[in-house]
Amino acid sequence: MSLILGALLACAAGLAGIVLCPDDSTRRSRLPLLAAFLLGGLAWHAPARAVEPLSGPTRVLDGGTVMVGPHRVSLYGIAAPDADQTCSDAQDRPYPCGLAVRDRAEPACSAADRA
């Protein structure tokens, strides 16, 4: 996302330079063009809105993904192990940390379903 945002900012800076330092051969204002590009970029990066509220039984797939009814939901910004991932404990023994995360999160989602 930061690459896209950087490209948009670079385009905006270029367009601002054109508007602020116009060529003397053309007398038309380029401000409407700049405004159209900026509004288009902002609209493109606007967060998506849910069409319908999610409802139904909740099932935890892994630390960052849940199923709410038939919908798969990825939790943005969550850094958690995948369901099939293994980690090492303090004695350097492998254990299925992905399953451990899922098993600890499942009761919280089940409690939320009952509420």
Residue, then its C-alpha position, 0 to 999 in steps of 0.5 A: m500500500s505504501l508503494i501506491l501511496g508514494a506513487l499517488l503523492a509523486c503524481a500529486a506533486g507533479l500536478a501541483g508543480i504544473v498548477l503552481c508554475p503554469d506554462d505561459s503559452t497556455r492561459r487555462s487553469r489546470l486546477p480542475l485537473l489537479a482536483a479531479f486526480l486528487l479526488g479520484g485517488l482519495a476515492w480509490h483509497a477509501p475503505a470498503r464498506a460492508v454490504e451486509p452485516l456479518s452474522g452466523p456462527t464464528r469459527v477460528l481458522d488461525g490467529g488472523t482468519v475467522m469464518v463468520g457464517p459463510h464469509r472468510v474474514s482476514l483480520y488486518g494488522i494481526a501478526a499471528p501464526d498460521a494454523d499449520q505453523t510450528c514454533s520452538d519453545a524455551q528448550d528449542r522443542p517444536y510445537p504446533c503454535g498455530l493450533a495453540v493460537r486457534d485453540r485459545a481463540e476459539p472459546a472467545c469466539s464461541a462466547a461471543d456467539r452466545a452473547 
